Amino acid sequence: MTEAPTTGKTEKQGNAFARRLPLIIIVIVAILGAIFLRDYLTFDALSENREALLGFRDANYLLTVLLFIGAYVVIVGFSLPGATVATLTGGFLFATFPGALFNVTGATLGATAIFLAARWGFGAKLGEKLEGSEGIVKKIKDGIDENQWSMLFLIRLVPAVPFFMANLIPSFLEVPTRRFVISTFFGIIPGTVVYTSVGAGLGEVFARGETPNLGIIFEPFIIGPIIGLCVLAALPIIIKAVRGKKGL
């Protein structure tokens, strides 16, 4: 009879470990990928293999699309280095469209994998801790709780918010999976289209022996419309804040 509490505790520990296992695997693979794959998922690797990639695409277009989306899901899902190079590759292989669609699809599926792994493993307990925390994370949590759609789109549109954090934070804040998927898919479209279009012009860049201008997203004619979208996403929050002050 005295063994029952110990057995119950062991079962709880086993269940907790099982829930956290997917996220643990993601972290381990991410670390190993950063060590062993950083020299392979690079712009130079794309440049060196461009003719082989184009040849394979021309001979096996549908298979190339499926393999590309699958690779993108793995890169994002396991937070491997090379997400930007993958986006450029999507433009290089498939042009701005449908390349941007393939990039957004792969990124959304990979982001959803992290979201679900984090929610299943840590969501409830970390959500309680975040509720009692202070600082920017608490502000983001409060903002998402009060106006989920606006905040979800905002953290996707603002370039300063790391993609990995934009996947994790909503998983701890009781954001519905459907809402996360929709906001991710549409929220990353502007930035993805920009980098996909850069990738679509890589043929000329390769011919000149140059490297692509990845800072183009911060050019006024690009960042201006993105800032406009950020303001539009934040508008419901601003209106709610103004109405709240008037009511005081």
ZIZISUL-V472370 format. One record per residue. N is the residue number from 1. SS is DSSP state (~ for helix, > for strand, _ for the rest). Layout:
n,ss
N,SS
N,SS
This chain:
n,ss
1,_
2,_
3,_
4,~
5,~
6,~
7,~
8,~
9,~
10,~
11,~
12,~
13,~
14,~
15,~
16,~
17,~
18,~
19,~
20,~
21,~
22,~
23,~
24,~
25,~
26,~
27,~
28,~
29,~
30,~
31,~
32,~
33,~
34,~
35,~
36,~
37,_
38,_
39,_
40,_
41,_
42,_
43,~
44,~
45,~
46,~
47,~
48,~
49,_
50,~
51,~
52,~
53,~
54,~
55,~
56,~
57,~
58,~
59,~
60,_
61,~
62,~
63,~
64,~
65,~
66,~
67,~
68,~
69,~
70,~
71,~
72,~
73,~
74,~
75,~
76,~
77,~
78,_
79,_
80,_
81,_
82,_
83,~
84,~
85,~
86,~
87,~
88,~
89,~
90,~
91,~
92,~
93,~
94,~
95,_
96,~
97,~
98,~
99,~
100,~
101,~
102,~
103,~
104,~
105,~
106,~
107,~
108,~
109,~
110,~
111,~
112,~
113,~
114,~
115,~
116,~
117,~
118,~
119,~
120,~
121,~
122,~
123,~
124,~
125,~
126,~
127,~
128,~
129,~
130,~
131,~
132,_
133,_
134,_
135,_
136,~
137,~
138,~
139,~
140,~
141,~
142,~
143,~
144,~
145,~
146,~
147,_
148,~
149,~
150,~
151,~
152,~
153,~
154,~
155,~
156,~
157,~
158,_
159,_
160,_
161,_
162,_
163,~
164,~
165,~
166,~
167,~
168,~
169,~
170,~
171,~
172,_
173,_
174,_
175,_
176,_
177,~
178,~
179,~
180,~
181,~
182,~
183,~
184,~
185,~
186,~
187,~
188,_
189,~
190,~
191,~
192,~
193,~
194,~
195,~
196,~
197,~
198,~
199,~
200,~
201,_
202,~
203,~
204,~
205,~
206,~
207,~
208,~
209,_
210,_
211,_
212,_
213,_
214,~
215,~
216,~
217,~
218,~
219,_
220,~
221,~
222,~
223,~
224,~
225,~
226,~
227,~
228,~
229,~
230,~
231,~
232,~
233,~
234,~
235,~
236,~
237,~
238,~
239,~
240,~
241,~
242,~
243,~
244,~
245,~
246,~
247,~
248,_
